[in-house]
Amino acid sequence: MQMQPFHVAMSVFTLEGKKTVDFPTNCRDLIKQYKGEGMFDIGTIIDGKQEYTTIYFLMTQDCDLNCQFCYQPKEFRQKNTNISQKIIDDTMNFVFRTFDETRIKVSLFGGEPFLNFEMIKYLVEKYPMIRFLATTNGYALLEHPEYIEWIRNHKHNLKVSVSITALKQKLGSTYLQQAKDILDLVNYNNGDVHYVIADPAPETYDEIISLFEYPVSMVRISSARHWDAIRERNDEFITLFKRLADYLYFSGEPKFGRCQWDMAFRHNIYKKNKQLPIKNVPPTFCGCGYLYVAVNNKGDLYPCDFFANFPELKMGDIYTGFNENAIFFKKMGEWIEGLYEDCRDCQVCENKDIRLCPRAMCLAENYLVTGNPLSPAPNHCWANRIEYQLFDYLTKKAIELGIDKEYGKTDI
């Protein structure tokens, strides 16, 4: 029996003064182009059209924390889902048969992957030729200092990305001071810290600044996007993001390379403000199902870790390969045709040009909320409004001050 989409009660992204308008012709042409070139097509996954394919190992679908900003509802957490040594080896055999080994990355994910530490050790030690990234809330690392030492000893093929704000629920207001071993580990292994802003309060600014001044080498900053605060306090988020941008880029030497907001200078929003030609890029999809795939403890293949909660979105398994008749491949072409109709009344992108959309949609969350992976969940629009305002503010000010030229010497 197939699971039906689990719909979350959520406020609608209200559109004031709604008008019927036509999308720019280039948007419609663009989606036809990318559909014709195989986006969400089985061939796109296995033909090596992308620079890298990332395999997500769901080390477990259980978690030791309960973060209010987690994108996966707690209803999807599953005990007794640890991946086994056999599934690891069989998956790697499938990967080596199917993909170019030199263009493979492996992400260790969950749930909380370090709840299955022994299998992380097995995977990383047996396949040292692969680049691994472990995404963690960090709590298991603090409980088990020996995990930290082991990770330090594997710095050449294992990075960690720590969702640092998750620790606050366990450690309280001094969580950053208590997490210094983790911050040092991130720097040593060339990883990053992810600060998810759930509350745009003054102390949030202070905490983020303290991470940069610790210093943590790479800090990713994003807004929680999965609950009503993103709508009710949207302008407060925008104000906070702009204040952080002032600190990062306009107070002394710009801190290029320290935050993912550098991507603003590679974005079409920058090109628009610089009066450069806009790139024809597809809507900001997350890449699930064609840039990466996920494998669970049964060896089943899914477009991503989140989609693994919906059996009807299974794409195949590691023993028989991808199933060209899977719903994901059959329906995405149909769903994608309706994307621009869903976004017809966009209040985020200037002139309703989706090529300016700043933030990737989570297709699985769309499916959870709307029943259609390509029908944007309302909270994405509110999150995108924050990042659009940030990118627009940041790039305009950088252009005015000439700072963008400094970044552009190597990256644009």
C-alpha distance (Angstrom), angle and dihedral (degrees) to the residues before:
residue distance angle dihedral
M1 . . .
Q2 3.78 . .
M3 3.77 121.2 .
Q4 3.77 114.7 -117.4
P5 3.82 119.2 -133.8
F6 3.79 110.8 -79.3
H7 3.79 105.1 -131.4
V8 3.80 119.2 -153.4
A9 3.78 120.0 -150.7
M10 3.78 105.5 -114.2
S11 3.77 138.2 161.8
V12 3.78 115.3 -103.7
F13 3.80 122.3 -114.4
T14 3.79 94.2 -111.5
L15 3.79 116.2 -142.3
E16 3.77 115.3 -150.7
G17 3.80 119.4 -151.7
K18 3.80 91.7 8.5
K19 3.80 113.3 -156.4
T20 3.78 133.6 -178.8
V21 3.78 107.7 -115.8
D22 3.78 137.4 162.4
F23 3.77 120.0 -114.6
P24 3.77 116.7 -122.4
T25 3.78 110.0 -81.5
N26 3.80 89.7 -123.4
C27 3.82 89.9 63.4
R28 3.79 93.3 55.5
D29 3.80 92.0 43.6
L30 3.78 90.7 48.4
I31 3.77 95.6 55.4
K32 3.79 90.8 48.7
Q33 3.81 89.4 50.6
Y34 3.79 94.4 52.2
K35 3.77 93.0 42.8
G36 3.80 88.9 51.9
E37 3.79 90.8 50.0
G38 3.78 92.2 56.3
M39 3.80 108.8 -95.3
F40 3.82 106.8 170.6
D41 3.79 89.1 8.8
I42 3.80 121.2 132.1
G43 3.79 90.6 -124.2
T44 3.78 91.4 58.5
I45 3.80 90.2 62.5
I46 3.78 99.2 49.6
D47 3.82 103.4 29.4
G48 3.79 95.2 72.1
K49 3.80 97.0 -121.4
Q50 3.80 91.5 146.2
E51 3.80 126.6 67.8
Y52 3.80 92.5 -118.4
T53 3.77 138.7 9.1
T54 3.80 114.6 -148.3
I55 3.79 120.2 -151.5
Y56 3.81 113.7 -155.2
F57 3.79 113.0 -150.6
L58 3.80 108.6 -158.4
M59 3.80 93.8 -147.1
T60 3.80 87.1 -175.0
Q61 3.78 136.2 -19.0
D62 3.79 91.0 -140.6
C63 3.81 125.0 95.2
D64 3.80 136.2 -161.0
L65 3.83 95.7 -147.3
N66 3.79 137.0 52.1
C67 3.80 107.0 -143.4
Q68 3.78 114.9 -172.0
F69 3.80 90.5 -144.1
C70 3.82 96.1 50.2
Y71 3.78 111.1 130.6
Q72 3.80 91.8 -142.0
P73 3.82 115.3 72.6
K74 3.78 113.5 -124.3
E75 3.82 88.5 -118.3
F76 3.81 87.7 76.5
R77 3.78 96.6 56.6
Q78 3.78 112.1 113.0
K79 3.78 131.1 -164.1
N80 3.80 121.1 -146.1
T81 3.81 93.3 31.5
N82 3.81 99.8 120.8
I83 3.78 111.8 143.4
S84 3.81 114.0 -119.9
Q85 3.79 134.5 -134.0
K86 3.81 90.2 -110.1
I87 3.82 93.1 53.6
I88 3.82 89.7 47.4
D89 3.80 93.0 53.3
D90 3.80 94.1 41.5
T91 3.80 90.0 49.1
M92 3.78 92.8 50.5
N93 3.82 89.5 49.3
F94 3.80 88.4 52.4
V95 3.81 90.9 47.8
F96 3.80 93.8 50.5
R97 3.83 90.8 47.9
T98 3.78 94.1 47.7
F99 3.80 108.2 34.5
D100 3.78 140.9 38.9
E101 3.81 104.3 -92.6
T102 3.82 91.9 -144.9
R103 3.82 91.0 58.8
I104 3.77 99.5 49.4
K105 3.79 129.5 108.8
V106 3.79 124.6 -178.4
S107 3.79 124.1 -148.2
L108 3.81 119.4 -159.8
F109 3.75 105.0 -146.4
G110 3.77 144.8 156.3
G111 2.98 149.2 111.8
E112 3.76 87.1 -47.9
P113 3.82 106.8 -24.7
F114 3.81 95.9 -159.2
L115 3.80 89.6 67.0
N116 3.82 81.7 78.1
F117 3.79 96.4 44.4
E118 3.82 96.8 149.5
M119 3.80 91.1 60.7
I120 3.81 91.4 46.5
K121 3.80 87.7 55.3
Y122 3.79 91.2 47.9
L123 3.81 94.1 49.5
V124 3.80 97.6 45.3
E125 3.80 94.7 43.4
K126 3.80 96.2 45.7
Y127 3.81 95.7 46.5
P128 3.82 105.2 38.3
M129 3.81 91.6 155.3
I130 3.83 90.1 70.9
R131 3.80 125.6 82.8
F132 3.80 110.8 -126.9
L133 3.79 132.2 -164.2
A134 3.81 119.9 -169.3
T135 3.81 117.2 -159.6
T136 3.79 111.3 -156.6
N137 3.78 143.9 160.3
G138 3.80 87.0 -134.2
Y139 3.80 98.7 -130.9
A140 3.81 95.5 112.6
L141 3.81 88.6 51.0
L142 3.80 91.8 56.1
E143 3.80 90.8 47.3
H144 3.81 91.1 49.4
P145 3.83 112.2 38.4
E146 3.81 88.4 -179.7
Y147 3.82 87.8 69.1
I148 3.80 89.1 58.6
E149 3.79 92.0 50.5
W150 3.81 91.6 49.3
I151 3.82 91.4 50.4
R152 3.81 90.7 49.9
N153 3.80 88.6 54.4
H154 3.82 90.3 55.9
K155 3.79 99.2 47.9
H156 3.80 93.3 130.1
N157 3.79 96.0 66.7
L158 3.82 105.7 14.5
K159 3.79 128.3 67.7
V160 3.78 126.4 177.3
S161 3.78 128.4 -143.4
V162 3.80 110.6 -162.3
S163 3.80 122.9 -159.8
I164 3.76 89.2 -147.3
T165 3.81 99.4 -175.8
A166 3.79 89.6 63.7
L167 3.80 88.6 75.2
K168 3.79 93.3 63.7
Q169 3.80 92.7 79.0
K170 3.81 90.8 58.9
L171 3.79 103.1 32.1
G172 3.80 103.4 32.7
S173 3.79 128.9 -142.7
T174 3.82 94.2 -26.2
Y175 3.80 92.7 57.1
L176 3.81 94.8 120.2
Q177 3.78 92.1 54.5
Q178 3.81 90.1 48.6
A179 3.81 91.2 48.7
K180 3.82 97.3 58.5
D181 3.81 92.3 115.6
I182 3.79 88.3 57.5
L183 3.80 93.0 47.4
D184 3.80 89.7 51.3
L185 3.81 90.0 48.5
V186 3.80 91.8 52.3
N187 3.79 90.6 53.2
Y188 3.80 93.5 45.1
N189 3.80 94.5 49.8
N190 3.81 94.9 39.8
G191 3.80 93.1 -116.7
D192 3.78 130.9 132.7
V193 3.77 144.4 -117.2
H194 3.79 119.7 -128.1
Y195 3.81 115.7 -150.1
V196 3.81 110.8 -165.4
I197 3.80 110.7 -163.1
A198 3.78 108.9 -139.8
D199 3.80 95.0 161.1
P200 3.84 121.5 31.1
A201 3.81 91.2 -149.0
P202 3.85 125.1 143.4
E203 3.80 92.1 -104.2
T204 3.81 89.0 58.0
Y205 3.79 89.8 63.6
D206 3.80 90.6 49.5
E207 3.81 92.7 50.6
I208 3.80 93.2 50.5
I209 3.80 92.2 47.8
S210 3.81 89.6 50.6
L211 3.82 89.3 57.1
F212 3.79 92.2 53.8
E213 3.79 91.8 46.0
Y214 3.82 95.3 45.5
P215 3.04 75.9 58.1
V216 3.81 113.0 -117.5
S217 3.80 107.7 -179.8
M218 3.81 96.3 -139.0
V219 3.81 126.5 20.8
R220 3.78 120.7 -179.7
I221 3.80 113.9 -157.4
S222 3.78 125.2 -163.9
S223 3.76 140.1 152.8
A224 3.76 122.8 -111.1
R225 3.78 102.8 -107.1
H226 3.77 104.9 -179.8
W227 3.77 104.1 81.2
D228 3.78 142.4 47.7
A229 3.83 96.0 -89.9
I230 3.78 88.9 77.1
R231 3.79 88.1 64.6
E232 3.79 102.0 33.6
R233 3.83 94.9 48.9
N234 3.79 99.5 28.9
D235 3.80 96.0 129.6
E236 3.81 90.7 49.1
F237 3.81 89.7 55.2
I238 3.81 90.3 49.8
T239 3.81 91.7 50.4
L240 3.81 91.4 49.6
F241 3.81 93.3 47.5
K242 3.81 91.5 51.3
R243 3.79 90.8 48.9
L244 3.80 90.1 52.1
A245 3.81 89.9 48.2
D246 3.80 89.2 54.7
Y247 3.79 89.6 54.1
L248 3.81 94.6 46.0
Y249 3.77 101.1 43.4
F250 3.80 110.6 13.7
S251 3.81 106.7 41.3
G252 3.77 108.4 78.7
E253 3.80 118.6 -45.2
P254 3.83 111.7 4.4
K255 3.79 109.9 -107.5
F256 3.80 96.0 -130.0
G257 3.79 113.5 175.9
R258 3.81 93.8 25.8
C259 3.82 100.6 90.3
Q260 3.80 137.5 31.1
W261 3.80 88.6 -122.1
D262 3.81 86.2 87.3
M263 3.80 83.9 84.7
A264 3.81 87.0 77.7
F265 3.81 87.4 78.3
R266 3.80 90.6 56.9
H267 3.78 94.4 45.5
N268 3.78 130.5 100.5
I269 3.81 88.6 -117.1
Y270 3.80 87.6 66.6
K271 3.79 91.5 46.5
K272 3.80 90.4 50.7
N273 3.80 92.0 51.4
K274 3.81 90.7 44.2
Q275 3.80 89.5 50.4
L276 3.80 90.8 -121.1
P277 3.82 124.8 141.9
I278 3.79 112.1 -79.9
K279 3.79 114.3 -119.0
N280 3.77 118.3 -120.9
V281 3.78 98.8 -121.2
P282 3.80 127.6 157.3
P283 3.79 122.2 -108.3
T284 3.77 111.0 -72.9
F285 3.78 100.0 -85.8
C286 3.77 117.9 171.4
G287 3.82 94.6 -124.3
C288 3.80 97.1 -114.7
G289 3.77 114.7 156.7
Y290 3.78 96.9 15.4
L291 3.81 108.0 39.7
Y292 3.79 93.3 32.8
V293 3.78 142.4 7.8
A294 3.79 133.1 -163.0
V295 3.80 130.5 -136.1
N296 3.81 123.6 -158.9
N297 3.80 133.0 -157.5
K298 3.82 90.9 -80.5
G299 3.78 94.7 53.0
D300 3.80 92.9 -108.9
L301 3.81 117.3 149.0
Y302 3.81 122.1 -133.1
P303 3.81 134.3 173.5
C304 3.83 90.1 -109.5
D305 3.79 143.8 -20.0
F306 3.82 92.6 -86.0
F307 3.82 94.7 49.0
A308 3.81 87.0 54.7
N309 3.81 85.6 80.6
F310 3.82 90.3 66.9
P311 3.83 113.4 67.0
E312 3.80 91.4 -165.3
L313 3.82 89.4 65.7
K314 3.81 94.5 58.1
M315 3.83 109.8 133.9
G316 3.79 99.0 -165.1
D317 3.79 137.0 -70.5
I318 3.78 139.2 -91.3
Y319 3.81 92.6 -103.4
T320 3.81 102.0 50.6
G321 3.81 98.8 23.0
F322 3.80 128.7 -135.7
N323 3.78 117.9 -13.6
E324 3.80 109.5 -134.4
N325 3.81 89.1 -160.2
A326 3.82 93.4 57.2
I327 3.80 115.3 127.9
F328 3.79 90.9 -118.4
F329 3.80 92.3 62.6
K330 3.78 95.7 37.0
K331 3.79 98.7 45.8
M332 3.80 104.2 35.5
G333 3.77 92.5 74.4
E334 3.78 89.3 53.5
W335 3.82 94.3 44.1
I336 3.77 92.9 47.6
E337 3.80 91.4 59.0
G338 3.79 89.6 64.7
L339 3.79 97.8 47.8
Y340 3.78 97.0 97.1
E341 3.77 91.8 47.1
D342 3.81 88.8 54.9
C343 3.81 89.1 50.2
R344 3.79 95.6 42.1
D345 3.81 93.9 116.2
C346 3.81 97.1 41.3
Q347 3.79 112.8 167.3
V348 3.79 94.5 -175.1
C349 3.80 109.0 59.9
E350 3.80 119.6 63.7
N351 3.82 111.2 -107.9
K352 3.80 86.2 1.6
D353 3.81 89.2 -81.1
I354 3.80 105.7 156.7
R355 3.81 90.2 -160.5
L356 3.82 84.0 78.5
C357 3.82 94.3 54.6
P358 3.83 103.5 127.5
R359 3.76 105.4 -160.0
A360 3.79 134.8 52.0
M361 3.77 116.7 -111.2
C362 3.79 116.2 -129.6
L363 3.79 101.5 -127.8
A364 3.80 92.1 -162.7
E365 3.78 92.3 53.6
N366 3.80 89.5 48.7
Y367 3.80 87.8 53.7
L368 3.78 90.9 48.2
V369 3.80 93.1 52.3
T370 3.81 105.9 29.3
G371 3.79 103.6 19.6
N372 3.82 90.1 -120.6
P373 3.84 122.6 86.8
L374 3.80 90.6 -147.7
S375 3.79 98.1 45.0
P376 3.82 102.7 91.1
A377 3.77 117.8 -121.6
P378 3.82 109.4 -125.4
N379 3.80 94.0 -116.9
H380 3.81 90.1 61.0
C381 3.78 89.5 60.8
W382 3.79 91.4 52.2
A383 3.84 91.4 47.4
N384 3.79 90.6 47.3
R385 3.79 90.1 51.8
I386 3.82 88.8 58.7
E387 3.79 94.1 49.5
Y388 3.80 94.3 42.6
Q389 3.80 90.1 54.8
L390 3.83 89.6 46.1
F391 3.83 95.4 49.6
D392 3.80 91.8 43.9
Y393 3.82 92.6 49.8
L394 3.80 94.3 42.6
T395 3.79 97.6 48.2
K396 3.80 95.5 42.1
K397 3.80 91.8 52.0
A398 3.81 92.5 44.0
I399 3.80 91.1 51.1
E400 3.80 90.9 48.3
L401 3.82 91.3 51.7
G402 3.80 95.2 38.7
I403 3.80 92.5 -120.1
D404 3.79 92.3 126.1
K405 3.81 89.2 68.5
E406 3.79 90.4 60.2
Y407 3.78 91.4 54.9
G408 3.77 91.8 41.5
K409 3.79 94.3 61.5
T410 3.77 90.0 83.9
D411 3.78 111.8 7.8
I412 3.80 114.9 37.8
